[in-house]
Amino acid sequence: MSQKRMNLVSERRAASRKKPIWASLLYAHLLNMPAVALASAPETGPCSLEATVPATIAAVDEDFDLLLDDGRRAALSGLEFPSLTTSGQGLRADALKRLSEWLAGRDIFLGALAAGPDRWGRFPVRLFAAKGEGAEAPLISVGAALLEAGDARFRPDPAAADCAGDYLLAEARARAAARGLWADAESRPVDPAAPQARATLLARKGMTIVEGTIRSVGESRGAIYLNFNEKRWDNFSVVISRRNLAMFAKAGFDLLTLTGRRARVRGLIETGFGPRMEISTPAEIELIDRASSP
């Protein structure tokens, strides 16, 4: 971080109200768990401190929106927090409590990920905050910290494309350890080959993660179909419109050669032809077998 930025951070921290000791201890517990070992945020490059500006979080509301002390409202792009389902209510409340106790009243750095606010008046942002107390505390990615703690899942927002790689790595560590929301059956990936998978997928609301082997690849005039079972019309398929093929090719995906590959996809389940999922960006699919992935 440049000396000018470091000086500004130090001044803002010194001027801020000191957080109570219980909040500092809880904050340390969240970010100093052995499994959570995030490095300091890089100064340049994708999803870095570059082009960020200092700000102060006044509060975190019940929807995880960040209310800034200058009146603006921001949202952490690329994150999906636990839902309000019966199984997710406790996880959501715990995640919100931890985030509020970490950020409320704290000085942070944020980078705007869009030219203007969304339809709810929120600016999508990436956010960096101190890991610990004091002027020398390193700045880390808030999004990656929440993902690694299991307090959120990665959501493939177009605005968060530059952070997708870092966020997916952080999420993978929480998923492997079944930490946080990954201990909840409704948050874990669905295997389309498992018994009752069709009924499970048809009942899912909101973003769903599906993980399995692509059994065949089909084509129509308007789309490419990645079929995760032998019968496309009765089982799960991923649909990719031909108008988006250039984007996938640019990211290194040769969609017609994916038969036999194991993949993880995330998006909304369509029930009319289904179940199936339409994806429109490369961030919505990961190849997770041993072959080289884009």
PyMOL commands that set and color helices and strands:
alter all, ss='L'
color gray80, all
select helices_A, chain A and resi 3-15+21-31+89-103+142-148+158-176+180-183+197-203+242-250+255-257+282-284
alter helices_A, ss='H'
color red, helices_A
select strands_A, chain A and resi 53-60+66-68+73-76+79-80+107-112+122-130+139-141+153-154+208-213+216-219+223-227+237-241+262-267+276-278+285-287
alter strands_A, ss='S'
color yellow, strands_A
deselect
rebuild
show_as cartoon
